[in-house]
């Protein structure tokens, strides 16, 4: 479980993302870092929605269908890129993701 969420509110305020999106983005950033390179495809890590739901219980998201629109919005804001390979989603953080978590105390 992820116990804390630290974000740069000034950067978030200039996007269409909300706090739930930023918690998901923080999860994605961490998950990407710890994904074994053998599991990545074209530099993108698999999106494990079940783990995301379990790791972030405060979001109160119960199904994958609620996550996908948020992940798409995160991509639209330029923080990740998404690739669909077969029937699975893969993601990769962009350099912009670091701005959301910089200078967080």
N, CA, C and O atoms as CSV, one atom per row, in Angstrom:
chain,resi,resn,atom,element,x,y,z
A,1,UNK,N,N,0.842,-1.173,0.000
A,1,UNK,CA,C,0.000,0.000,0.000
A,1,UNK,C,C,0.888,1.239,0.000
A,1,UNK,O,O,1.953,1.265,0.618
A,2,UNK,N,N,0.436,2.231,-0.688
A,2,UNK,CA,C,1.132,3.515,-0.727
A,2,UNK,C,C,0.556,4.373,0.396
A,2,UNK,O,O,-0.647,4.634,0.428
A,3,UNK,N,N,1.425,4.815,1.327
A,3,UNK,CA,C,0.932,5.507,2.517
A,3,UNK,C,C,0.851,7.014,2.389
A,3,UNK,O,O,0.124,7.660,3.144
A,4,UNK,N,N,1.577,7.580,1.457
A,4,UNK,CA,C,1.518,9.026,1.307
A,4,UNK,C,C,1.528,9.406,-0.166
A,4,UNK,O,O,1.998,8.656,-1.021
A,5,UNK,N,N,1.001,10.581,-0.434
A,5,UNK,CA,C,0.946,11.115,-1.781
A,5,UNK,C,C,1.480,12.541,-1.708
A,5,UNK,O,O,0.906,13.395,-1.032
A,6,UNK,N,N,2.572,12.786,-2.404
A,6,UNK,CA,C,3.183,14.118,-2.420
A,6,UNK,C,C,3.147,14.646,-3.843
A,6,UNK,O,O,3.670,14.009,-4.757
A,7,UNK,N,N,2.537,15.800,-4.035
A,7,UNK,CA,C,2.461,16.392,-5.365
A,7,UNK,C,C,2.752,17.879,-5.294
A,7,UNK,O,O,2.579,18.514,-4.254
A,8,UNK,N,N,3.188,18.412,-6.395
A,8,UNK,CA,C,3.390,19.848,-6.511
A,8,UNK,C,C,2.054,20.442,-6.968
A,8,UNK,O,O,1.698,20.339,-8.142
A,9,UNK,N,N,1.328,21.054,-6.056
A,9,UNK,CA,C,-0.004,21.584,-6.351
A,9,UNK,C,C,0.010,22.671,-7.418
A,9,UNK,O,O,-0.944,22.800,-8.185
A,10,UNK,N,N,1.071,23.443,-7.472
A,10,UNK,CA,C,1.138,24.515,-8.466
A,10,UNK,C,C,1.159,23.942,-9.886
A,10,UNK,O,O,0.520,24.487,-10.786
A,11,UNK,N,N,1.887,22.852,-10.082
A,11,UNK,CA,C,1.920,22.209,-11.400
A,11,UNK,C,C,0.572,21.562,-11.686
A,11,UNK,O,O,0.044,21.694,-12.790
A,12,UNK,N,N,0.009,20.864,-10.702
A,12,UNK,CA,C,-1.277,20.188,-10.890
A,12,UNK,C,C,-2.380,21.189,-11.230
A,12,UNK,O,O,-3.264,20.882,-12.030
A,13,UNK,N,N,-2.341,22.357,-10.647
A,13,UNK,CA,C,-3.376,23.365,-10.883
A,13,UNK,C,C,-3.402,23.842,-12.324
A,13,UNK,O,O,-4.422,24.355,-12.785
A,14,UNK,N,N,-2.294,23.681,-13.044
A,14,UNK,CA,C,-2.231,24.099,-14.446
A,14,UNK,C,C,-2.608,22.984,-15.411
A,14,UNK,O,O,-2.346,23.087,-16.609
A,15,UNK,N,N,-3.216,21.926,-14.904
A,15,UNK,CA,C,-3.631,20.792,-15.739
A,15,UNK,C,C,-5.121,20.557,-15.558
A,15,UNK,O,O,-5.784,21.268,-14.802
A,16,UNK,N,N,-5.640,19.564,-16.248
A,16,UNK,CA,C,-7.036,19.157,-16.039
A,16,UNK,C,C,-7.106,17.967,-15.083
A,16,UNK,O,O,-8.158,17.344,-14.939
A,17,UNK,N,N,-5.985,17.652,-14.430
A,17,UNK,CA,C,-5.949,16.531,-13.502
A,17,UNK,C,C,-6.475,16.941,-12.133
A,17,UNK,O,O,-6.394,18.104,-11.739
A,18,UNK,N,N,-7.018,15.953,-11.416
A,18,UNK,CA,C,-7.447,16.200,-10.046
A,18,UNK,C,C,-6.568,15.377,-9.100
A,18,UNK,O,O,-5.606,14.743,-9.532
A,19,UNK,N,N,-6.902,15.394,-7.824
A,19,UNK,CA,C,-6.081,14.692,-6.846
A,19,UNK,C,C,-6.066,13.184,-7.075
A,19,UNK,O,O,-5.037,12.542,-6.863
A,20,UNK,N,N,-7.174,12.617,-7.498
A,20,UNK,CA,C,-7.201,11.181,-7.784
A,20,UNK,C,C,-6.255,10.848,-8.931
A,20,UNK,O,O,-5.514,9.867,-8.872
A,21,UNK,N,N,-6.286,11.665,-9.966
A,21,UNK,CA,C,-5.387,11.458,-11.103
A,21,UNK,C,C,-3.933,11.536,-10.663
A,21,UNK,O,O,-3.100,10.747,-11.108
A,22,UNK,N,N,-3.630,12.491,-9.787
A,22,UNK,CA,C,-2.238,12.649,-9.359
A,22,UNK,C,C,-1.790,11.466,-8.500
A,22,UNK,O,O,-0.625,11.073,-8.554
A,23,UNK,N,N,-2.700,10.897,-7.711
A,23,UNK,CA,C,-2.351,9.700,-6.940
A,23,UNK,C,C,-2.071,8.532,-7.885
A,23,UNK,O,O,-1.138,7.760,-7.666
A,24,UNK,N,N,-2.879,8.408,-8.932
A,24,UNK,CA,C,-2.648,7.366,-9.934
A,24,UNK,C,C,-1.322,7.599,-10.633
A,24,UNK,O,O,-0.562,6.660,-10.869
A,25,UNK,N,N,-1.049,8.834,-10.957
A,25,UNK,CA,C,0.202,9.166,-11.627
A,25,UNK,C,C,1.407,8.853,-10.742
A,25,UNK,O,O,2.426,8.365,-11.229
A,26,UNK,N,N,1.293,9.127,-9.467
A,26,UNK,CA,C,2.382,8.804,-8.553
A,26,UNK,C,C,2.586,7.289,-8.497
A,26,UNK,O,O,3.719,6.807,-8.477
A,27,UNK,N,N,1.488,6.550,-8.472
A,27,UNK,CA,C,1.581,5.088,-8.515
A,27,UNK,C,C,2.281,4.635,-9.798
A,27,UNK,O,O,3.180,3.795,-9.751
A,28,UNK,N,N,1.874,5.187,-10.936
A,28,UNK,CA,C,2.454,4.794,-12.218
A,28,UNK,C,C,3.953,5.085,-12.253
A,28,UNK,O,O,4.748,4.273,-12.726
A,29,UNK,N,N,4.311,6.229,-11.757
A,29,UNK,CA,C,5.737,6.615,-11.734
A,29,UNK,C,C,6.550,5.616,-10.919
A,29,UNK,O,O,7.625,5.195,-11.346
A,30,UNK,N,N,6.042,5.235,-9.750
A,30,UNK,CA,C,6.723,4.268,-8.895
A,30,UNK,C,C,6.722,2.882,-9.530
A,30,UNK,O,O,7.748,2.201,-9.544
A,31,UNK,N,N,5.580,2.470,-10.053
A,31,UNK,CA,C,5.478,1.146,-10.680
A,31,UNK,C,C,6.443,1.024,-11.850
A,31,UNK,O,O,7.072,-0.019,-12.033
A,32,UNK,N,N,6.563,2.079,-12.637
A,32,UNK,CA,C,7.467,2.059,-13.784
A,32,UNK,C,C,8.916,1.870,-13.320
A,32,UNK,O,O,9.674,1.101,-13.910
A,33,UNK,N,N,9.275,2.571,-12.275
A,33,UNK,CA,C,10.638,2.500,-11.747
A,33,UNK,C,C,10.989,1.084,-11.303
A,33,UNK,O,O,12.117,0.629,-11.494
A,34,UNK,N,N,10.022,0.390,-10.711
A,34,UNK,CA,C,10.295,-0.938,-10.163
A,34,UNK,C,C,9.910,-2.085,-11.099
A,34,UNK,O,O,10.002,-3.249,-10.711
A,35,UNK,N,N,9.486,-1.778,-12.308
A,35,UNK,CA,C,9.168,-2.834,-13.266
A,35,UNK,C,C,10.451,-3.359,-13.894
A,35,UNK,O,O,11.275,-2.591,-14.391
A,36,UNK,N,N,10.606,-4.658,-13.864
A,36,UNK,CA,C,11.772,-5.307,-14.447
A,36,UNK,C,C,11.837,-5.009,-15.940
A,36,UNK,O,O,10.809,-5.005,-16.618
A,37,UNK,N,N,13.011,-4.767,-16.444
A,37,UNK,CA,C,13.159,-4.419,-17.864
A,37,UNK,C,C,12.659,-5.526,-18.783
A,37,UNK,O,O,12.262,-5.244,-19.914
A,38,UNK,N,N,12.666,-6.778,-18.330
A,38,UNK,CA,C,12.146,-7.880,-19.147
A,38,UNK,C,C,10.631,-7.806,-19.330
A,38,UNK,O,O,10.094,-8.351,-20.295
A,39,UNK,N,N,9.946,-7.140,-18.413
A,39,UNK,CA,C,8.489,-7.016,-18.504
A,39,UNK,C,C,8.064,-5.847,-19.387
A,39,UNK,O,O,6.911,-5.767,-19.810
A,40,UNK,N,N,8.995,-4.948,-19.659
A,40,UNK,CA,C,8.665,-3.766,-20.451
A,40,UNK,C,C,8.654,-4.107,-21.936
A,40,UNK,O,O,9.409,-4.963,-22.399
A,41,UNK,N,N,7.784,-3.421,-22.672
A,41,UNK,CA,C,7.684,-3.575,-24.122
A,41,UNK,C,C,7.874,-2.204,-24.753
A,41,UNK,O,O,7.131,-1.270,-24.453
A,42,UNK,N,N,8.853,-2.085,-25.612
A,42,UNK,CA,C,9.166,-0.798,-26.242
A,42,UNK,C,C,9.386,0.296,-25.202
A,42,UNK,O,O,9.044,1.456,-25.433
A,43,UNK,N,N,9.956,-0.074,-24.060
A,43,UNK,CA,C,10.219,0.885,-22.992
A,43,UNK,C,C,9.014,1.197,-22.138
A,43,UNK,O,O,9.105,2.019,-21.227
A,44,UNK,N,N,7.886,0.563,-22.406
A,44,UNK,CA,C,6.655,0.795,-21.660
A,44,UNK,C,C,6.401,-0.370,-20.695
A,44,UNK,O,O,6.610,-1.532,-21.044
A,45,UNK,N,N,5.949,-0.045,-19.483
A,45,UNK,CA,C,5.647,-1.046,-18.464
A,45,UNK,C,C,4.174,-1.440,-18.543
A,45,UNK,O,O,3.337,-0.625,-18.929
A,46,UNK,N,N,3.849,-2.687,-18.179
A,46,UNK,CA,C,2.443,-3.090,-18.185
A,46,UNK,C,C,1.656,-2.351,-17.106
A,46,UNK,O,O,2.158,-2.119,-16.007
A,47,UNK,N,N,0.435,-1.991,-17.430
A,47,UNK,CA,C,-0.445,-1.322,-16.472
A,47,UNK,C,C,-1.221,-2.389,-15.708
A,47,UNK,O,O,-2.063,-3.079,-16.283
A,48,UNK,N,N,-0.942,-2.523,-14.425
A,48,UNK,CA,C,-1.596,-3.507,-13.568
A,48,UNK,C,C,-2.699,-2.811,-12.776
A,48,UNK,O,O,-2.464,-2.324,-11.670
A,49,UNK,N,N,-3.885,-2.768,-13.338
A,49,UNK,CA,C,-4.999,-2.042,-12.717
A,49,UNK,C,C,-5.419,-2.660,-11.388
A,49,UNK,O,O,-5.803,-1.941,-10.466
A,50,UNK,N,N,-5.351,-3.989,-11.282
A,50,UNK,CA,C,-5.725,-4.630,-10.019
A,50,UNK,C,C,-4.783,-4.211,-8.892
A,50,UNK,O,O,-5.227,-3.951,-7.774
A,51,UNK,N,N,-3.493,-4.146,-9.185
A,51,UNK,CA,C,-2.536,-3.701,-8.176
A,51,UNK,C,C,-2.763,-2.234,-7.825
A,51,UNK,O,O,-2.661,-1.849,-6.660
A,52,UNK,N,N,-3.066,-1.423,-8.820
A,52,UNK,CA,C,-3.341,-0.009,-8.576
A,52,UNK,C,C,-4.526,0.146,-7.621
A,52,UNK,O,O,-4.466,0.939,-6.681
A,53,UNK,N,N,-5.590,-0.601,-7.856
A,53,UNK,CA,C,-6.782,-0.535,-6.998
A,53,UNK,C,C,-6.432,-0.948,-5.571
A,53,UNK,O,O,-6.890,-0.327,-4.611
A,54,UNK,N,N,-5.627,-1.988,-5.436
A,54,UNK,CA,C,-5.251,-2.479,-4.112
A,54,UNK,C,C,-4.289,-1.514,-3.406
A,54,UNK,O,O,-4.376,-1.328,-2.192
A,55,UNK,N,N,-3.394,-0.916,-4.152
A,55,UNK,CA,C,-2.376,-0.034,-3.582
A,55,UNK,C,C,-2.944,1.315,-3.145
A,55,UNK,O,O,-2.426,1.941,-2.221
A,56,UNK,N,N,-4.013,1.760,-3.813
A,56,UNK,CA,C,-4.590,3.082,-3.528
A,56,UNK,C,C,-6.048,2.963,-3.065
A,56,UNK,O,O,-6.950,3.383,-3.789
A,57,UNK,N,N,-6.298,2.401,-1.874
A,57,UNK,CA,C,-7.680,2.202,-1.420
A,57,UNK,C,C,-8.443,3.503,-1.191
A,57,UNK,O,O,-9.672,3.517,-1.272
A,58,UNK,N,N,-7.740,4.586,-0.908
A,58,UNK,CA,C,-8.413,5.867,-0.665
A,58,UNK,C,C,-9.143,6.370,-1.912
A,58,UNK,O,O,-10.083,7.157,-1.802
A,59,UNK,N,N,-8.721,5.924,-3.092
A,59,UNK,CA,C,-9.394,6.348,-4.318
A,59,UNK,C,C,-10.809,5.803,-4.409
A,59,UNK,O,O,-11.659,6.359,-5.105
A,60,UNK,N,N,-11.053,4.704,-3.697
A,60,UNK,CA,C,-12.367,4.054,-3.697
A,60,UNK,C,C,-12.775,3.601,-5.102
A,60,UNK,O,O,-13.960,3.555,-5.430
A,61,UNK,N,N,-11.789,3.274,-5.914
A,61,UNK,CA,C,-12.045,2.747,-7.252
A,61,UNK,C,C,-12.161,1.239,-7.120
A,61,UNK,O,O,-11.298,0.587,-6.531
A,62,UNK,N,N,-13.233,0.692,-7.673
A,62,UNK,CA,C,-13.487,-0.738,-7.524
A,62,UNK,C,C,-13.316,-1.529,-8.815
A,62,UNK,O,O,-13.227,-2.757,-8.777
A,63,UNK,N,N,-13.268,-0.842,-9.965
A,63,UNK,CA,C,-13.161,-1.593,-11.211
A,63,UNK,C,C,-12.243,-0.894,-12.205
A,63,UNK,O,O,-12.013,0.313,-12.145
A,64,UNK,N,N,-11.736,-1.702,-13.111
A,64,UNK,CA,C,-10.789,-1.219,-14.114
A,64,UNK,C,C,-11.405,-0.130,-14.985
A,64,UNK,O,O,-10.714,0.798,-15.406
A,65,UNK,N,N,-12.682,-0.240,-15.251
A,65,UNK,CA,C,-13.359,0.731,-16.100
A,65,UNK,C,C,-13.279,2.160,-15.575
A,65,UNK,O,O,-13.404,3.111,-16.347
A,66,UNK,N,N,-13.075,2.318,-14.286
A,66,UNK,CA,C,-12.946,3.651,-13.703
A,66,UNK,C,C,-11.522,4.190,-13.810
A,66,UNK,O,O,-11.302,5.397,-13.714
A,67,UNK,N,N,-10.575,3.307,-14.005
A,67,UNK,CA,C,-9.172,3.721,-14.076
A,67,UNK,C,C,-8.801,4.211,-15.469
A,67,UNK,O,O,-8.093,5.208,-15.615
A,68,UNK,N,N,-9.275,3.515,-16.483
A,68,UNK,CA,C,-8.856,3.804,-17.859
A,68,UNK,C,C,-9.115,5.259,-18.266
A,68,UNK,O,O,-8.216,5.870,-18.843
A,69,UNK,N,N,-10.286,5.851,-18.000
A,69,UNK,CA,C,-10.474,7.262,-18.373
A,69,UNK,C,C,-9.487,8.193,-17.668
A,69,UNK,O,O,-9.060,9.196,-18.242
A,70,UNK,N,N,-9.129,7.870,-16.448
A,70,UNK,CA,C,-8.173,8.690,-15.708
A,70,UNK,C,C,-6.773,8.545,-16.296
A,70,UNK,O,O,-6.044,9.530,-16.411
A,71,UNK,N,N,-6.399,7.339,-16.662
A,71,UNK,CA,C,-5.099,7.116,-17.287
A,71,UNK,C,C,-5.040,7.847,-18.629
A,71,UNK,O,O,-4.012,8.424,-18.981
A,72,UNK,N,N,-6.133,7.821,-19.367
A,72,UNK,CA,C,-6.193,8.548,-20.644
A,72,UNK,C,C,-6.033,10.051,-20.434
A,72,UNK,O,O,-5.357,10.718,-21.218
A,73,UNK,N,N,-6.652,10.592,-19.379
A,73,UNK,CA,C,-6.533,12.019,-19.080
A,73,UNK,C,C,-5.089,12.363,-18.689
A,73,UNK,O,O,-4.578,13.423,-19.050
A,74,UNK,N,N,-4.442,11.465,-17.955
A,74,UNK,CA,C,-3.040,11.671,-17.591
A,74,UNK,C,C,-2.187,11.730,-18.849
A,74,UNK,O,O,-1.271,12.546,-18.946
A,75,UNK,N,N,-2.490,10.857,-19.821
A,75,UNK,CA,C,-1.759,10.879,-21.091
A,75,UNK,C,C,-2.049,12.171,-21.859
A,75,UNK,O,O,-1.131,12.781,-22.407
A,76,UNK,N,N,-3.306,12.591,-21.903
A,76,UNK,CA,C,-3.675,13.828,-22.609
A,76,UNK,C,C,-2.942,15.045,-22.046
A,76,UNK,O,O,-2.668,16.002,-22.770
A,77,UNK,N,N,-2.631,15.000,-20.759
A,77,UNK,CA,C,-1.907,16.101,-20.122
A,77,UNK,C,C,-0.395,15.977,-20.288
A,77,UNK,O,O,0.354,16.818,-19.790
A,78,UNK,N,N,0.054,14.941,-20.980
A,78,UNK,CA,C,1.460,14.815,-21.334
A,78,UNK,C,C,2.373,14.203,-20.291
A,78,UNK,O,O,3.594,14.311,-20.406
A,79,UNK,N,N,1.808,13.557,-19.266
A,79,UNK,CA,C,2.639,12.984,-18.218
A,79,UNK,C,C,3.074,11.548,-18.498
A,79,UNK,O,O,4.067,11.085,-17.936
A,80,UNK,N,N,2.346,10.841,-19.356
A,80,UNK,CA,C,2.701,9.474,-19.737
A,80,UNK,C,C,2.376,9.272,-21.212
A,80,UNK,O,O,1.627,10.041,-21.814
A,81,UNK,N,N,2.955,8.224,-21.775
A,81,UNK,CA,C,2.524,7.749,-23.085
A,81,UNK,C,C,1.964,6.346,-22.876
A,81,UNK,O,O,2.416,5.613,-21.997
A,82,UNK,N,N,0.996,5.987,-23.675
A,82,UNK,CA,C,0.338,4.688,-23.561
A,82,UNK,C,C,0.488,3.944,-24.878
A,82,UNK,O,O,0.381,4.526,-25.958
A,83,UNK,N,N,0.735,2.661,-24.768
A,83,UNK,CA,C,0.723,1.777,-25.929
A,83,UNK,C,C,-0.191,0.604,-25.621
A,83,UNK,O,O,-0.155,0.046,-24.525
A,84,UNK,N,N,-0.999,0.241,-26.582
A,84,UNK,CA,C,-1.822,-0.949,-26.429
A,84,UNK,C,C,-1.150,-2.055,-27.235
A,84,UNK,O,O,-0.980,-1.938,-28.448
A,85,UNK,N,N,-0.775,-3.111,-26.557
A,85,UNK,CA,C,-0.131,-4.251,-27.192
A,85,UNK,C,C,-1.021,-5.457,-26.929
A,85,UNK,O,O,-1.220,-5.881,-25.791
A,86,UNK,N,N,-1.548,-5.991,-28.025
A,86,UNK,CA,C,-2.584,-7.024,-27.963
A,86,UNK,C,C,-3.750,-6.429,-27.183
A,86,UNK,O,O,-4.292,-5.407,-27.603
A,87,UNK,N,N,-4.151,-7.018,-26.081
A,87,UNK,CA,C,-5.272,-6.465,-25.308
A,87,UNK,C,C,-4.823,-5.860,-23.989
A,87,UNK,O,O,-5.630,-5.693,-23.074
A,88,UNK,N,N,-3.540,-5.530,-23.883
A,88,UNK,CA,C,-3.025,-4.985,-22.642
A,88,UNK,C,C,-2.485,-3.575,-22.852
A,88,UNK,O,O,-1.966,-3.238,-23.916
A,89,UNK,N,N,-2.622,-2.754,-21.798
A,89,UNK,CA,C,-2.095,-1.396,-21.843
A,89,UNK,C,C,-0.723,-1.342,-21.200
A,89,UNK,O,O,-0.475,-1.961,-20.166
A,90,UNK,N,N,0.161,-0.588,-21.834
A,90,UNK,CA,C,1.494,-0.344,-21.326
A,90,UNK,C,C,1.672,1.171,-21.248
A,90,UNK,O,O,1.111,1.909,-22.058
A,91,UNK,N,N,2.444,1.623,-20.282
A,91,UNK,CA,C,2.634,3.061,-20.094
A,91,UNK,C,C,4.103,3.373,-19.878
A,91,UNK,O,O,4.898,2.509,-19.507
A,92,UNK,N,N,4.443,4.636,-20.122
A,92,UNK,CA,C,5.799,5.124,-19.872
A,92,UNK,C,C,5.698,6.580,-19.441
A,92,UNK,O,O,5.108,7.390,-20.156
A,93,UNK,N,N,6.258,6.928,-18.292
A,93,UNK,CA,C,6.256,8.327,-17.868
A,93,UNK,C,C,7.099,9.185,-18.819
A,93,UNK,O,O,8.117,8.731,-19.341
A,94,UNK,N,N,6.673,10.397,-19.030
A,94,UNK,CA,C,7.443,11.349,-19.827
A,94,UNK,C,C,8.270,12.201,-18.860
A,94,UNK,O,O,8.019,12.169,-17.655
A,95,UNK,N,N,9.228,12.945,-19.349
A,95,UNK,CA,C,10.007,13.825,-18.456
A,95,UNK,C,C,9.120,14.820,-17.694
A,95,UNK,O,O,9.496,15.289,-16.620
A,96,UNK,N,N,7.960,15.136,-18.241
A,96,UNK,CA,C,7.059,16.094,-17.584
A,96,UNK,C,C,6.578,15.588,-16.213
A,96,UNK,O,O,6.225,16.391,-15.349
A,97,UNK,N,N,6.563,14.282,-16.014
A,97,UNK,CA,C,6.076,13.727,-14.758
A,97,UNK,C,C,6.895,14.221,-13.570
A,97,UNK,O,O,6.363,14.384,-12.472
A,98,UNK,N,N,8.177,14.457,-13.785
A,98,UNK,CA,C,9.026,14.922,-12.680
A,98,UNK,C,C,8.627,16.291,-12.163
A,98,UNK,O,O,8.870,16.603,-10.997
A,99,UNK,N,N,8.013,17.120,-13.013
A,99,UNK,CA,C,7.590,18.456,-12.562
A,99,UNK,C,C,6.478,18.373,-11.519
A,99,UNK,O,O,6.362,19.248,-10.660
A,100,UNK,N,N,5.674,17.340,-11.593
A,100,UNK,CA,C,4.563,17.200,-10.658
A,100,UNK,C,C,5.033,16.787,-9.273
A,100,UNK,O,O,4.339,17.019,-8.284
A,101,UNK,N,N,6.202,16.180,-9.200
A,101,UNK,CA,C,6.679,15.694,-7.924
A,101,UNK,C,C,7.949,16.403,-7.449
A,101,UNK,O,O,8.559,15.992,-6.462
A,102,UNK,N,N,8.341,17.452,-8.145
A,102,UNK,CA,C,9.524,18.200,-7.723
A,102,UNK,C,C,9.169,19.168,-6.601
A,102,UNK,O,O,8.042,19.653,-6.504
A,103,UNK,N,N,10.137,19.429,-5.778
A,103,UNK,CA,C,9.988,20.384,-4.671
A,103,UNK,C,C,8.863,20.022,-3.719
A,103,UNK,O,O,8.252,20.907,-3.122
A,104,UNK,N,N,8.576,18.719,-3.566
A,104,UNK,CA,C,7.559,18.278,-2.596
A,104,UNK,C,C,8.250,17.962,-1.278
A,104,UNK,O,O,9.249,17.243,-1.250
A,105,UNK,N,N,7.731,18.482,-0.225
A,105,UNK,CA,C,8.309,18.235,1.106
A,105,UNK,C,C,7.457,17.283,1.872
A,105,UNK,O,O,7.775,16.950,3.013
